[in-house]
Amino acid sequence: MALALGLPRGAGLVYRAFGAPGRLGTARALAAIARRRGLVFLVGADADLAARAGAAGLHLPERLSWRAPRLRRPGWIVTAAAHTPRAARRAGIDAFVLSTVFPSASPSAGRPLGALRFALRVRTASAPAYALGGVNDASAGKLRMTGAAGLAGVGFSRQAPPGRGQGGLRT
């Protein structure tokens, strides 16, 4: 909840419940905060939870992004993770989160693309693309001319040292 309360108006927030107990209550509370604060609230990989919570849409991991057209509901935003050029060209997605851009301490981070390869991937993506992975106050400036729609992060740390932590998703 603290993350949702700290994001600026217009930012997006993805709730990845991973089957947690109480996920519907948490999702509904986050949806209410998002409405009050002008955030875009998406639920990760669970279309039923997104619908029941009143989310603005759904965020899919790359492995499920092919299902976007079947999972979409009227008025929803559907975003997806993309770790490969092919995934970033998938149709039916409103925006992509491309990663890993810079070195990251995240255990799931892949080999970093770097700003140049990230920019090339943005140009070939079928929808706007957000940068994820090692993005913080120190590295964000390297993305200025890449065509990125914004920045994404797993956490929210305005003071993260280079390669550590992430900045909040910003549009």
TAURCOR-V333861 format. One record per pair of residues at least 12 apart in sequence whose ideal C-beta (glycine too) atoms are under 6 Angstrom apart, sorted by the first residue. I is the first residue (numbers start at 1). GAP is how many residues later the second one is. Records with the same first field share a line. If there is no record, write none. Layout:
I = GAP ; GAP
This chain:
3 = 153
4 = 26 ; 29
6 = 150
7 = 32 ; 161
9 = 29
10 = 161
11 = 28 ; 157 ; 158 ; 159
12 = 28 ; 157
13 = 26 ; 28
14 = 28 ; 30 ; 45
15 = 12 ; 15 ; 28
16 = 28
27 = 16 ; 22 ; 26
28 = 25
31 = 22 ; 23 ; 24
40 = 16
41 = 14 ; 15
42 = 13 ; 15 ; 16 ; 17
43 = 12 ; 15
44 = 15
45 = 15 ; 16
47 = 24
56 = 21
57 = 19 ; 20 ; 21
58 = 13 ; 20
59 = 20
60 = 20
61 = 20
62 = 19 ; 20 ; 21 ; 25
65 = 15 ; 25
68 = 24 ; 25
69 = 23
77 = 17
78 = 16
79 = 15 ; 16
80 = 13 ; 16
81 = 16
82 = 14 ; 16
85 = 36
88 = 33 ; 37
89 = 37
93 = 34
94 = 33
95 = 32 ; 33
96 = 29 ; 31 ; 33
97 = 33 ; 35 ; 55
98 = 23 ; 31
99 = 33 ; 34
100 = 12 ; 33
101 = 12 ; 17 ; 30 ; 32
102 = 31 ; 32 ; 37
103 = 31 ; 60
104 = 29 ; 30
105 = 59
109 = 24
115 = 27 ; 31
118 = 28
119 = 27
122 = 24 ; 25 ; 26
128 = 21
129 = 20
130 = 19 ; 20 ; 22
131 = 12 ; 17 ; 20
132 = 20
134 = 29
135 = 16 ; 31 ; 32
136 = 24 ; 29 ; 31
138 = 24
150 = 20 ; 21
151 = 16 ; 19
152 = 17
153 = 13 ; 14 ; 15
154 = 12
156 = 12
